Amino acid sequence: MIADRMRRVESSRLLELIVEGQRMRKEGADFIDLGPGQPDFPVPEPILEATARALREGHTYYSPPMGIPDLREAVAQRYDRRYGAKYGPANAMVTAGAKGALFHIIGAHMDGGGEVIIPAPYYVSTPEIVKLWGGTPKFLPCRMEHGFQPDPDELRAMISPATRGIVLNSPCNPTGAVLSGSLLSSLLEIADQNRLFVIMDECYDRYVYPGVEYATLPHFDPEARRPFFIAGSFSKTFSMTGYRIGYAIGPAEGIAAAGKIQSHSMNGPTTFAQFGALEALRREEELFAPVLQQFTRRRQAICDGLAQIPGLPFCQPQGAFYVFPDARELMGRMGIERTDVLASALLRKAGVMVIPGSALGQEGFVRISFAVDEGKIRQAVERIRKAAGA
């Protein structure tokens, strides 16, 4: 018999769309993919070489459950170097992408169920992970007119005796919003007052655009004394999506508890892939600097293009590589009532794939990725404009 909790869990609509796009491309379909959250540049050569060298040197054995010691230390040092943290290896574990970090940290703190507050729109897997641990996701609405930022007063009002924690996402997938220092401070203070765990999903921490303030947990808890955790990834910064390497950072006790779960759920991350990740951290600044310059130009291109389409208002993203426009007026003109239908229509009529906001906790909006070259961005926007009759 299938467990009752599985009736509450939905499969990942984003992964389904990725598979559908791969199938269509294999069949020769002509479309521009503005859907998946995957950078379009190849894994940098130094990372590939380090991975290949690890294979040649025989690093194909079981990894320690929490990751190889050198990589755990390098992750901790990265946060010291970038954000002034005072972390050590005991504060870090290596996971199978940021999803692994979210899964194991949430599991380590969900004792007999409870509620977890998630700002919406949200990353597609976060509420489902809460459900898998027997918990109940509660959604804190983040509105476009407020820059998709959570309201501390609304957060405070949502907390109940059943609330166990909060999962934040900055820079945000899908909205591109970035939490300011003052806002993050207020949210953490509320969590502290109510003895809640906090997870910061910051897979896109390097995709913060010029002039935008970025705040993260070490700015407020540099020695990891409170139950505040970071879920991070190598996927976006270094285009290492297929490596499935991420990390969790936080107080040593909580990291050890998450590590216990990982020792049984997956034994440990892929060993040779961790050596590629280690090289990525050693050369992070030189490898990523040109990427941010390129994506800054792409952000300008997508915003300039979308601004020419009536009935598709949006906030300029502060981080990540997504725009999340309000498509309700556009759908009205096209005689469409749901964003999944709109996404299908744009794929069929315009040859452009976007992600329906219904998969991300916000019906009426669509997620548009600009992780493609500027020429394709301009071509895709023009196709959408024509399909919308603008």
Order of alpha helices (4+ residues) and beta strands (2+ residues): alpha-beta-alpha-alpha-beta-alpha-beta-alpha-beta-alpha-beta-alpha-beta-beta-alpha-beta-alpha-alpha-alpha-beta-alpha-alpha-beta-beta-beta-alpha
